[in-house]
């Protein structure tokens, strides 16, 4: 049968739907996506995994669970916002010949911070410095038994270079 032939493949490429999907796949499409997700092979999606909308992080129903998504021309909203982003796997953007002026927008709908830009924003520590040189931050957050926000804020502060932290 066809599914056993597909299961023997090294890679499965999903290009069932385009970026404009507005509702959950049903019928044969739902079944195909479910069967592909059950395979233990490399799953690659073109642009947007089938079952996701390019414009949101919502997963309205069954969706292709990609190991790798090849985004065409530009990343899409679903590549960044959970739970949809969790089905995109690693995302690689490839150019397809669209002139940059058509992709430019005076107001981006989604803005991301790349690791290199973030690293440039955090100054390097001087060799003969100490924690007092890099500021003291007080975090007031959480309550008894609900300290998750305080812990997350504290970890973020320490990772971005605060010198002294009081939670």
C-alpha positions, -999 to 999 in steps of 0.1 A, spaced: 0 0 0 10 37 -4 16 43 33 41 15 36 59 29 5 60 64 21 72 49 54 102 34 36 113 69 24 142 88 41 123 121 39 87 131 37 80 166 23 47 183 33 33 207 7 -4 198 10 -18 233 17 -6 268 11 -3 296 37 -39 307 36 -55 278 55 -84 291 76 -98 260 92 -87 226 105 -81 199 79 -109 173 77 -116 141 59 -88 126 37 -65 156 45 -68 150 82 -61 113 78 -31 119 55 -16 143 80 -22 119 109 -5 91 90 25 112 81 29 123 117 30 87 128 60 79 105 95 77 120 112 95 92 125 131 86 95 153 81 100 185 61 74 212 56 74 238 28 67 273 40 40 264 66 32 229 80 -1 218 67 -29 224 92 -14 257 104 -23 292 94 7 314 85 -9 343 104 -12 330 140 1 306 166 -33 288 168 -35 251 159 -71 246 150 -69 208 146 -45 182 133 -13 197 117 18 183 102 46 179 128 77 190 110 113 184 120 123 212 95 103 239 79 117 256 48 101 291 49 98 307 15 109 343 12 103 353 48 94 338 82 57 336 91 39 344 124 33 306 130 70 300 130 74 320 162 42 317 183 33 286 203 17 262 200 20 264 162 58 271 164 62 238 182 51 220 151 75 238 128 107 222 140 138 240 129 129 269 105 152 278 76 143 309 55 152 306 18 150 333 -8 128 326 -38 135 357 -59 110 382 -45 125 417 -46 131 430 -11 110 461 -17 79 438 -18 88 423 15 95 456 32 67 471 54 67 504 73 52 486 103 63 450 108 36 426 120 62 406 139 97 417 149 123 392 162 156 398 179 185 378 165 212 364 188 239 386 173 218 418 179 211 408 215 248 400 221 257 435 209 233 451 233 249 435 263 282 451 271 313 429 278 324 429 314 357 446 322 384 425 336 388 444 369 351 450 377 327 436 403 290 430 408 284 466 420 297 479 386 267 464 368 238 476 389 215 463 416 180 450 406 151 444 429 124 421 417 91 420 436 71 391 422 51 360 430 35 349 462 36 319 485 36 288 463 36 308 431 72 318 425 76 309 388 74 345 376 100 356 401 124 328 392 120 335 354 126 372 359 156 365 381 171 341 356 166 366 328 182 394 348 212 373 356 216 361 320 215 397 307 242 409 330 228 425 361 255 427 388 235 423 420 200 408 422 175 408 451 143 388 447 
